[in-house]
Amino acid sequence: MTTEVTRLTVEELAALMKKAAGVTVDPQDLRARADAPFADFGLDSLGLLGIVGELENRHGRALPTDAERSKSPRAFLDLVNGALTTGA
């Protein structure tokens, strides 16, 4: 049996930002400004914590604690996708 590894996309991150924190961001804007701080998009640490919780529930495992302290969309996606692909 093979397990399909799911990577979090920019589009999914934008949807999670809306769902978990009520912050509406165009995925193209997230992609274009991937290294900008989350605060520039209106997302605070509590919103990011909500996103981490949603992902942990979805995947049935804890994410690295660094995920909730990620400063930018790119850093968050890199960390989360690294954890999902390695199972860490």
C-alpha positions as CSV (number, residue, x, y, z in Angstrom):
1,M,0.0,0.0,0.0
2,T,1.3,3.4,-0.9
3,T,0.6,6.6,1.0
4,E,0.1,9.7,-1.1
5,V,2.0,12.7,0.3
6,T,0.0,15.9,0.2
7,R,1.8,19.2,-0.2
8,L,0.3,22.4,1.1
9,T,-0.2,24.8,-1.8
10,V,-0.3,28.6,-1.8
11,E,-4.0,28.3,-2.7
12,E,-4.7,26.0,0.3
13,L,-2.8,28.4,2.6
14,A,-4.9,31.3,1.4
15,A,-8.0,29.3,2.1
16,L,-6.8,28.3,5.6
17,M,-6.0,32.0,6.3
18,K,-9.6,32.8,5.5
19,K,-11.1,29.8,7.4
20,A,-8.8,30.0,10.6
21,A,-8.2,33.7,10.9
22,G,-10.8,35.5,8.7
23,V,-8.0,37.0,6.6
24,T,-8.8,37.1,2.8
25,V,-5.7,37.0,0.7
26,D,-5.4,36.4,-3.1
27,P,-3.2,33.4,-3.6
28,Q,-1.4,35.3,-6.4
29,D,-0.5,38.0,-3.9
30,L,0.8,35.3,-1.5
31,R,2.9,33.8,-4.2
32,A,4.3,37.2,-5.4
33,R,5.1,38.3,-1.9
34,A,6.1,34.9,-0.4
35,D,8.9,36.3,1.7
36,A,6.8,39.2,3.2
37,P,5.9,38.9,6.9
38,F,2.5,37.3,7.6
39,A,1.7,40.6,9.4
40,D,1.7,42.3,6.0
41,F,-1.2,40.1,5.0
42,G,-3.1,40.8,8.3
43,L,-2.3,37.5,9.9
44,D,-1.1,37.5,13.5
45,S,0.4,34.7,15.6
46,L,-3.1,33.5,16.8
47,G,-4.3,33.2,13.3
48,L,-1.2,31.2,12.4
49,L,-1.7,29.0,15.4
50,G,-5.3,28.3,14.1
51,I,-3.9,27.3,10.7
52,V,-1.4,24.9,12.4
53,G,-4.2,23.4,14.4
54,E,-6.3,22.9,11.3
55,L,-3.5,21.2,9.5
56,E,-2.7,19.0,12.5
57,N,-6.3,17.8,12.6
58,R,-6.4,17.3,8.8
59,H,-3.2,15.2,8.8
60,G,-3.6,13.5,12.1
61,R,-0.2,14.5,13.5
62,A,1.6,17.3,15.1
63,L,3.6,19.8,13.0
64,P,7.0,21.1,14.1
65,T,6.6,23.8,16.8
66,D,8.5,26.2,14.5
67,A,5.5,26.2,12.2
68,E,3.5,28.5,14.4
69,R,6.4,30.9,14.6
70,S,7.0,31.1,10.8
71,K,7.5,34.7,9.7
72,S,6.5,34.4,6.0
73,P,4.3,32.3,3.7
74,R,7.4,30.8,2.1
75,A,9.0,29.8,5.4
76,F,5.7,28.3,6.6
77,L,5.1,26.3,3.4
78,D,8.7,25.0,3.3
79,L,8.5,23.9,7.0
80,V,5.0,22.3,6.7
81,N,5.7,20.6,3.4
82,G,9.1,19.3,4.7
83,A,7.3,17.8,7.7
84,L,4.6,16.3,5.6
85,T,6.9,14.7,3.1
86,T,9.3,13.3,5.7
87,G,6.7,12.4,8.2
88,A,8.4,14.4,10.9
